Amino acid sequence: MAFLEKFLAEEKAMLVSLPYRVGIWISIIDRSGGAESSGAEIAALEKIIDQKAQGMFESAFVHEVMVETCTHRSDWPQWAGRAQDVPADSEKAVAIIAAKLPPHDLDAYRQNVMYIAVEVAKAFREFDAQVPFLSRAFDLIRMFLDKLTGATRGGAHEFANLKNISYEEDVALARLSKALGLSSDEENILEENEDDENE
């Protein structure tokens, strides 16, 4: 593990655990969906980590991190207990990586962590858990119209995805983005990571 050998043991542990812990952190931000929400988000997190451990990245460092994250699956329950430290550890991770690796590795790491957080937030629609039937019906009509508009204009339809992110999760994602020092908007981050996964 050439890249991770550059870091102290505690630094390596933080860098490797953060991709998992960020997913746990997002999943506990909004508990309105109850056990169903938590289960869907944890399942999404595990799937993302498994896929990323086998995927290709522009940064060999990030690939190494994700392989290690997946390899240490037995540590995940222990890591989950430190989910509340994610914002502070995100800031620390940025500083540590910036001091030891090139900027493209830092950017790739930040985007990877942010991508995981957003995908976990989108995994369950907490909003639907407590809204009246008529509101859900209106949303379904709006999603259909949004999809139709996107198809006719050749663009993506975003309403369905955005509805999966609750207000609390949106606030948490903004806080995470700030902690990671990301200047570009989340849509650009998602597009870049989705492109990486599709290669």
C-alpha positions as MATLAB code, in Angstrom:
seq = 'MAFLEKFLAEEKAMLVSLPYRVGIWISIIDRSGGAESSGAEIAALEKIIDQKAQGMFESAFVHEVMVETCTHRSDWPQWAGRAQDVPADSEKAVAIIAAKLPPHDLDAYRQNVMYIAVEVAKAFREFDAQVPFLSRAFDLIRMFLDKLTGATRGGAHEFANLKNISYEEDVALARLSKALGLSSDEENILEENEDDENE';
ca = [
       0.000    0.000    0.000;
       2.379    2.640   -1.289;
       0.280    5.754   -0.712;
      -1.074    4.929    2.726;
       2.425    4.106    3.946;
       3.143    7.838    3.817;
       0.771    8.387    6.735;
       1.053    7.690   10.450;
      -1.061    4.787   11.750;
      -3.725    7.068   13.267;
      -3.848    9.184   10.099;
      -4.262    6.098    7.934;
      -7.041    4.801   10.214;
      -8.923    8.093    9.886;
      -8.524    8.288    6.095;
      -9.630    4.690    5.583;
     -12.592    4.843    7.986;
     -13.962    8.202    6.804;
     -15.691    6.898    3.624;
     -17.705    4.466    5.753;
     -18.286    6.840    8.663;
     -19.577    9.613    6.379;
     -22.327    7.279    5.181;
     -23.293    6.404    8.753;
     -23.218   10.084    9.719;
     -25.630   11.015    6.925;
     -27.912    8.070    7.714;
     -28.407    9.198   11.334;
     -28.890   12.906   10.534;
     -32.575   12.442    9.715;
     -34.334    9.694   11.682;
     -37.845   10.496   10.444;
     -37.875    7.419    8.208;
     -37.218    5.110   11.150;
     -35.736    1.636   10.759;
     -36.763    1.426    7.097;
     -34.746    4.543    6.282;
     -31.719    3.401    8.247;
     -31.763   -0.038    6.657;
     -32.007    1.336    3.105;
     -29.211    3.824    3.694;
     -26.862    1.291    5.316;
     -27.490   -1.159    2.467;
     -26.720    1.611   -0.037;
     -23.534    2.498    1.834;
     -22.270   -1.084    1.844;
     -23.040   -1.463   -1.858;
     -21.223    1.790   -2.710;
     -18.124    0.757   -0.769;
     -18.073   -2.692   -2.386;
     -18.414   -1.163   -5.850;
     -15.783    1.475   -5.243;
     -13.296   -1.073   -3.912;
     -13.526   -2.811   -7.289;
     -13.774    0.358   -9.406;
     -11.284    2.481  -11.264;
     -10.246    5.944  -10.138;
      -8.179    8.754  -11.588;
      -6.371    8.649   -8.250;
      -4.602    5.432   -7.282;
      -4.565    6.789   -3.728;
      -8.379    6.860   -3.537;
      -8.578    3.359   -4.983;
      -6.152    2.188   -2.304;
      -8.231    3.872    0.400;
     -11.461    2.251   -0.808;
      -9.875   -1.202   -0.991;
      -8.707   -0.759    2.609;
     -12.130    0.501    3.691;
     -13.740   -2.596    2.213;
     -11.048   -4.925    3.584;
     -11.649   -3.688    7.140;
     -15.343   -4.630    7.085;
     -14.982   -6.203   10.540;
     -14.133   -2.724   11.886;
     -17.267   -1.084   10.484;
     -19.358   -1.451   13.668;
     -16.580    0.200   15.674;
     -16.197    2.966   13.066;
     -19.942    3.628   13.193;
     -19.540    4.602   16.842;
     -17.384    7.540   15.750;
     -19.757    8.895   13.086;
     -20.309   12.150   14.978;
     -16.643   13.076   14.345;
     -17.086   13.179   10.553;
     -17.108   16.986   10.025;
     -14.015   17.538   12.191;
     -12.232   14.499   10.753;
     -13.031   15.681    7.224;
     -11.161   18.915    7.917;
      -8.251   16.966    9.408;
      -8.172   14.559    6.458;
      -7.924   17.451    3.988;
      -4.995   18.971    5.883;
      -3.189   15.629    6.231;
      -3.556   14.684    2.567;
      -2.619   18.186    1.367;
       0.649   17.951    3.304;
       1.713   14.605    1.828;
       0.105   14.059   -1.585;
      -0.447   16.023   -4.839;
      -3.583   18.189   -5.224;
      -5.297   15.753   -7.632;
      -5.233   13.031   -4.950;
      -6.740   15.420   -2.414;
      -9.455   16.495   -4.851;
     -10.275   12.883   -5.693;
     -10.501   11.948   -1.998;
     -12.777   14.891   -1.179;
     -15.062   14.178   -4.121;
     -15.214   10.490   -3.221;
     -16.279   11.217    0.368;
     -18.859   13.751   -0.814;
     -20.220   11.354   -3.425;
     -20.740    8.630   -0.802;
     -22.563   11.059    1.488;
     -24.902   12.251   -1.278;
     -25.672    8.740   -2.499;
     -26.532    7.573    1.026;
     -28.761   10.626    1.503;
     -30.592    9.758   -1.733;
     -31.094    6.112   -0.733;
     -34.352    6.663    1.160;
     -37.051    9.291    0.841;
     -37.705   10.301    4.451;
     -40.124   12.925    3.184;
     -42.549   10.220    2.032;
     -42.594    8.504    5.396;
     -44.898   11.040    7.054;
     -46.636   13.086    4.357;
     -50.342   12.675    3.480;
     -51.405   10.612    0.488;
     -52.533   13.667   -1.538;
     -49.116   15.297   -1.145;
     -47.413   12.116   -2.320;
     -49.784   11.948   -5.295;
     -48.969   15.535   -6.223;
     -45.261   14.738   -6.006;
     -45.705   11.720   -8.281;
     -47.409   13.919  -10.870;
     -44.640   16.494  -10.569;
     -41.964   13.788  -10.980;
     -43.754   12.478  -14.074;
     -43.891   15.967  -15.603;
     -40.261   16.576  -14.668;
     -39.252   13.297  -16.319;
     -41.277   14.133  -19.430;
     -39.708   17.597  -19.636;
     -36.238   16.137  -19.228;
     -36.869   13.575  -21.968;
     -38.199   16.128  -24.451;
     -35.374   18.580  -23.796;
     -32.671   15.936  -23.674;
     -31.784   16.821  -20.086;
     -31.750   14.965  -16.818;
     -34.736   15.026  -14.476;
     -33.667   15.977  -10.978;
     -36.841   16.310   -8.918;
     -37.026   12.617   -7.997;
     -33.432   12.566   -6.776;
     -33.729   15.833   -4.883;
     -36.892   14.657   -3.109;
     -34.890   11.832   -1.557;
     -32.679   14.323    0.270;
     -34.407   15.732    3.334;
     -33.837   19.243    4.658;
     -31.699   17.895    7.515;
     -29.583   15.858    5.092;
     -29.197   18.864    2.799;
     -27.903   20.968    5.684;
     -25.514   18.176    6.676;
     -24.238   17.850    3.097;
     -23.544   21.589    2.978;
     -21.660   21.303    6.274;
     -19.644   18.371    4.935;
     -18.856   20.204    1.699;
     -17.518   23.125    3.741;
     -15.473   20.817    5.984;
     -13.939   19.180    2.904;
     -13.164   22.590    1.419;
     -15.109   21.933   -1.769;
     -15.692   24.977   -3.911;
     -17.602   23.355   -6.791;
     -21.273   22.502   -6.447;
     -22.405   18.996   -5.546;
     -23.819   18.256   -8.996;
     -20.362   18.608  -10.559;
     -18.888   16.355   -7.895;
     -21.544   13.713   -8.537;
     -21.083   13.870  -12.295;
     -17.327   13.381  -12.038;
     -17.657   10.415   -9.690;
     -20.431    8.828  -11.758;
     -18.213    9.155  -14.826;
     -15.406    7.373  -12.949;
     -17.758    4.529  -11.977;
     -19.033    4.101  -15.531;
     -15.550    3.745  -17.053;
];
